[in-house]
Amino acid sequence: MIRKYTTKDKSRVLNLFRLNTPNYFDASEESDFVNYLKNQLENYFVYIENFKIIGQKTLICI
């Protein structure tokens, strides 16, 4: 299931970010990501499987 991100998802989303560091993200990017989630969030979604968030994605409309 895909649904819109809520602030309740923050800890799990940050955990996924950390699991992808350093392969896909640098640790220094975490503060930018936290700022994005807090202040710049628009079309951000989470993917849920078996009641657990296993992915996240920003939807960009052009």
VENDAGI-V678492 format. One record per pair of residues at least 24 apart in sequence whose ideal C-beta (glycine too) atoms are under 8 Angstrom apart, sorted by the first residue. I is the first residue (numbers start at 0). GAP is how many residues later the second one is. Records with the same first field share a line. If there is no record, write none. Layout:
# VENDAGI-V678492
I = GAP  GAP
This chain:
# VENDAGI-V678492
0 = 46  47  48
1 = 43  44  45  46
2 = 42  43  45
3 = 40  41  42
4 = 32  36  39  40  41  51
8 = 37  44
9 = 27
11 = 34  40  41
12 = 24  33  40  43
15 = 37  38  39  40
